[in-house]
Amino acid sequence: MSEVAVITGGGSGLGRSAAQKLAEKGINIVVVDVNEDGGHGTVDLVKESGSDAIFIKADVSKAEEVKHYVDKAVEKYGTIDYFFNNAGISGSGKYFLESDIEEINKIVEINMLGALYGMRFVAEVMVKNGGGSIVNMSSSAGVIGQSTVVTYSATKHGIVGMTKSMVAEYAKDGLRVNAVAPGGTETPMVEKYFTDNPQMKEMAEQGIPQKRLGTPEEVAELVTFLLTSGAEYINGEVIRIDGGFTSTK
Ligand SMILES: NC(=O)c1ccc[n+]([C@@H]2O[C@H](COP(=O)([O-])OP(=O)(O)OC[C@H]3O[C@@H](n4cnc5c(N)ncnc54)[C@H](O)[C@@H]3O)[C@@H](O)[C@H]2O)c1
């Protein structure tokens, strides 16, 4: 039977790209997103490559919706082998003392609680079925401090902590949990930011030793490697993929 990957935030950007890369390996994909058009679009792309896929609409910040997407995935495919715990939002770019409590709560709920809820219910299935592999989505802002992203950075550092501590508890049960920490990568999330703040793109590129943003395909390659069998002895690791950006900080 084919293997199964669940991808949150699978309707766009890094989630979609990983869905396509995993599907090329014959893995069936459960696309989870709040955005129905994006989710269905990814399902169509996966099917073009010959793998099967379903879309489940869910807001990852709602525990009951997370439980629902996990139950649906198991109902459809019997188990979950791989989980790309990826859904997330960026902030408004305001300085912390100018950001309102509503924004702080929203970023924490989606990026941090959403990731915790996902691991809570997916890892339960994996451990019960003898193991599995999880990649959590951190960020450069999860490994260094940066201006205008205090709350986002708090959640992405939190991702690093939950990744390492899950390994301490469940590696013995066959679970591998790693994180990726991309720098600026050309996805709709980032394109929107640079359209709103055009002068920022050149500045961002100049600050990267390789002088360019990353591509979703490059991140998808790393996620696929970490999730699947090539990385069988890599556990609790946080891999930076940022053109050297954080190594110079
Ligand atoms: N693009 C970058 O430069 C970059 C760098 C580092 C980390 N990241 C992280 O990568 C992840 C994906 O970002 P992206 O750049 O692909 O962004 P994106 O906006 O292109 O895709 C994010 C997807 O997540 C979905 N989503 C948002 N809130 C959700 C919720 N509550 N429940 C379910 N789905 C939800 C969106 O609908 C969208 O389809 C995020 O966690 C982001 O923080 C991105």
The ligand as a Tripos MOL2 file, in Angstrom:
@<TRIPOS>MOLECULE
LIG
   44    48     1     0     0
SMALL
NO_CHARGES

@<TRIPOS>ATOM
      1 N1          8.1770   31.8960    2.7620 N.am      1 LIG1
      2 C1          9.1410   32.1340    3.6130 C.2       1 LIG1
      3 O1         10.0510   32.9420    3.3630 O.2       1 LIG1
      4 C2          9.1780   31.3950    4.9160 C.ar      1 LIG1
      5 C3         10.3730   31.3940    5.6380 C.ar      1 LIG1
      6 C4         10.4320   30.7010    6.8400 C.ar      1 LIG1
      7 C5          9.3240   30.0250    7.2960 C.ar      1 LIG1
      8 N2          8.1640   30.0630    6.5830 N.ar      1 LIG1
      9 C6          7.0240   29.3280    7.1260 C.3       1 LIG1
     10 O2          6.5710   28.3990    6.1590 O.3       1 LIG1
     11 C7          5.1850   28.1240    6.3700 C.3       1 LIG1
     12 C8          4.4520   28.2460    5.0550 C.3       1 LIG1
     13 O3          4.6150   29.5520    4.5770 O.3       1 LIG1
     14 P1          4.4900   29.9490    3.0350 P.3       1 LIG1
     15 O4          5.5700   30.9270    2.7750 O.co2     1 LIG1
     16 O5          4.3240   28.7360    2.2010 O.co2     1 LIG1
     17 O6          3.1300   30.7910    3.1200 O.3       1 LIG1
     18 P2          1.7980   30.7650    2.2310 P.3       1 LIG1
     19 O7          0.9910   31.8950    2.7370 O.co2     1 LIG1
     20 O8          2.1270   30.6810    0.7730 O.co2     1 LIG1
     21 O9          1.1260   29.3810    2.6440 O.3       1 LIG1
     22 C9          0.6150   29.1710    3.9400 C.3       1 LIG1
     23 C10        -0.6330   28.3270    3.8370 C.3       1 LIG1
     24 O10        -1.1030   28.1060    5.1780 O.3       1 LIG1
     25 C11        -2.5060   28.2630    5.1730 C.3       1 LIG1
     26 N3         -2.9720   28.6430    6.5060 N.ar      1 LIG1
     27 C12        -2.8410   29.8370    7.1240 C.ar      1 LIG1
     28 N4         -3.4630   29.8220    8.3090 N.ar      1 LIG1
     29 C13        -4.0060   28.5850    8.4450 C.ar      1 LIG1
     30 C14        -4.7830   27.9550    9.4510 C.ar      1 LIG1
     31 N5         -5.1550   28.6180   10.5640 N.pl3     1 LIG1
     32 N6         -5.1690   26.6800    9.2660 N.ar      1 LIG1
     33 C15        -4.8360   26.0120    8.1430 C.ar      1 LIG1
     34 N7         -4.1040   26.5550    7.1380 N.ar      1 LIG1
     35 C16        -3.6960   27.8280    7.3000 C.ar      1 LIG1
     36 C17        -2.7770   29.3570    4.1650 C.3       1 LIG1
     37 O11        -4.1180   29.3380    3.7160 O.3       1 LIG1
     38 C18        -1.7790   29.0170    3.0660 C.3       1 LIG1
     39 O12        -2.3260   28.1370    2.1140 O.3       1 LIG1
     40 C19         4.7360   29.0910    7.4670 C.3       1 LIG1
     41 O13         4.7160   28.4160    8.7050 O.3       1 LIG1
     42 C20         5.8150   30.1600    7.4620 C.3       1 LIG1
     43 O14         5.9360   30.7860    8.7080 O.3       1 LIG1
     44 C21         8.0730   30.7180    5.4030 C.ar      1 LIG1
@<TRIPOS>BOND
     1     1     2 1
     2     2     3 2
     3     2     4 1
     4     4     5 ar
     5     4    44 ar
     6     5     6 ar
     7     6     7 ar
     8     7     8 ar
     9     8     9 1
    10     8    44 ar
    11     9    10 1
    12     9    42 1
    13    10    11 1
    14    11    12 1
    15    11    40 1
    16    12    13 1
    17    13    14 1
    18    14    15 2
    19    14    16 1
    20    14    17 1
    21    17    18 1
    22    18    19 2
    23    18    20 1
    24    18    21 1
    25    21    22 1
    26    22    23 1
    27    23    24 1
    28    23    38 1
    29    24    25 1
    30    25    26 1
    31    25    36 1
    32    26    27 ar
    33    26    35 ar
    34    27    28 ar
    35    28    29 ar
    36    29    30 ar
    37    29    35 ar
    38    30    31 1
    39    30    32 ar
    40    32    33 ar
    41    33    34 ar
    42    34    35 ar
    43    36    37 1
    44    36    38 1
    45    38    39 1
    46    40    41 1
    47    40    42 1
    48    42    43 1
@<TRIPOS>SUBSTRUCTURE
     1 LIG1         1 GROUP 0 **** ****
